Amino acid sequence: MLHVDNTPGAPEPNLPPLLIEAVRYAEDRHWEVAPGAWLLDGDGDGPARCSCGEERCALPGAHPVGDDWRGRASAGPGVVRKWWTENPSASILLPTGRTFDVLDVPEVAGCLALARMERMGLQLGPVVAVPAAPGRSGRRLHFLVLPGVVGKLPDMLRQIGWSPDRLDLVARGEGDWVVAPPSRVGGYASAQWARPPSALNRWLPDALELVSPLAYACGREAGAPRSAQRPAAAVR
């Protein structure tokens, strides 16, 4: 016999996973979400194809649909439920630059920094692990932080002695997006939470708290030397 969970707020049985998660992001976290492209499984052993129809799509299953996607993004659970009821395969896109920005780093460096920050007891927000896009190597970790970091990141890095162009550390803000779990990306892999949203990380950290350990880990993995400049205290 099918057991139905009657707990208030419990997900309805047999709903598509992407619908459940998209509604949860809007309802529990008040994050704006938008439906994105999705993957179409290839025939036989052929690779999955992006729903956009581009044969060489750079971000299969991981990009917006239509130029107006930012204006359509919504945190209304009813609207979100309608979208994924109509298309339960659509990837879940979270616009950056609104409720949060993202610090985007290679997975290995991100894991090193994450372990160090946990030992330091730093406040951390959710972290997404995203599979590598076609033609690129390595997964990425996306650290969610308070918005407003994009324009400040180069100066933040210089003040702690790093040259921005030597580090694979990217800030994503207004006009950009991240793909949220459990969306499929690129092939048969899915975006996953390295640190899932919870009551303990509802309040996002300031990027300033995370930049130093992330920069150190990225520089260490890349073998990038610190820039020769005055100590941070002397930098204007």
Secondary structure in CASP SS format (residue, H / E / C, confidence):
PFRMAT SS
TARGET T0000
AUTHOR 0000-0000-0000
METHOD secondary structure of the structure
MODEL  1
M C 1.00
L C 1.00
H C 1.00
V C 1.00
D C 1.00
N C 1.00
T C 1.00
P C 1.00
G C 1.00
A C 1.00
P C 1.00
E C 1.00
P C 1.00
N C 1.00
L C 1.00
P C 1.00
P H 1.00
L H 1.00
L H 1.00
I H 1.00
E H 1.00
A H 1.00
V H 1.00
R H 1.00
Y H 1.00
A H 1.00
E H 1.00
D H 1.00
R C 1.00
H C 1.00
W C 1.00
E C 1.00
V E 1.00
A E 1.00
P E 1.00
G E 1.00
A C 1.00
W C 1.00
L E 1.00
L E 1.00
D C 1.00
G C 1.00
D C 1.00
G C 1.00
D C 1.00
G C 1.00
P C 1.00
A C 1.00
R E 1.00
C E 1.00
S C 1.00
C C 1.00
G C 1.00
E C 1.00
E C 1.00
R C 1.00
C C 1.00
A C 1.00
L C 1.00
P C 1.00
G C 1.00
A C 1.00
H C 1.00
P E 1.00
V C 1.00
G C 1.00
D C 1.00
D C 1.00
W H 1.00
R H 1.00
G H 1.00
R H 1.00
A C 1.00
S E 1.00
A C 1.00
G C 1.00
P H 1.00
G H 1.00
V H 1.00
V H 1.00
R H 1.00
K H 1.00
W H 1.00
W H 1.00
T H 1.00
E H 1.00
N C 1.00
P C 1.00
S C 1.00
A C 1.00
S C 1.00
I E 1.00
L E 1.00
L E 1.00
P E 1.00
T C 1.00
G C 1.00
R C 1.00
T C 1.00
F C 1.00
D E 1.00
V E 1.00
L E 1.00
D E 1.00
V E 1.00
P E 1.00
E H 1.00
V H 1.00
A H 1.00
G H 1.00
C H 1.00
L H 1.00
A H 1.00
L H 1.00
A H 1.00
R H 1.00
M H 1.00
E H 1.00
R H 1.00
M H 1.00
G C 1.00
L C 1.00
Q C 1.00
L C 1.00
G C 1.00
P C 1.00
V E 1.00
V E 1.00
A E 1.00
V E 1.00
P C 1.00
A C 1.00
A C 1.00
P C 1.00
G C 1.00
R C 1.00
S C 1.00
G C 1.00
R C 1.00
R E 1.00
L E 1.00
H E 1.00
F E 1.00
L E 1.00
V E 1.00
L C 1.00
P C 1.00
G C 1.00
V C 1.00
V C 1.00
G C 1.00
K C 1.00
L H 1.00
P H 1.00
D H 1.00
M H 1.00
L H 1.00
R H 1.00
Q H 1.00
I C 1.00
G C 1.00
W C 1.00
S C 1.00
P H 1.00
D H 1.00
R H 1.00
L C 1.00
D C 1.00
L C 1.00
V E 1.00
A E 1.00
R E 1.00
G C 1.00
E C 1.00
G C 1.00
D C 1.00
W E 1.00
V E 1.00
V E 1.00
A E 1.00
P C 1.00
P C 1.00
S C 1.00
R E 1.00
V E 1.00
G C 1.00
G C 1.00
Y C 1.00
A E 1.00
S E 1.00
A C 1.00
Q E 1.00
W E 1.00
A E 1.00
R E 1.00
P C 1.00
P C 1.00
S C 1.00
A H 1.00
L H 1.00
N H 1.00
R C 1.00
W C 1.00
L C 1.00
P C 1.00
D C 1.00
A H 1.00
L H 1.00
E H 1.00
L H 1.00
V H 1.00
S H 1.00
P H 1.00
L H 1.00
A H 1.00
Y H 1.00
A H 1.00
C H 1.00
G H 1.00
R H 1.00
E H 1.00
A H 1.00
G C 1.00
A C 1.00
P C 1.00
R C 1.00
S C 1.00
A C 1.00
Q C 1.00
R C 1.00
P C 1.00
A H 1.00
A H 1.00
A H 1.00
V C 1.00
R C 1.00
END
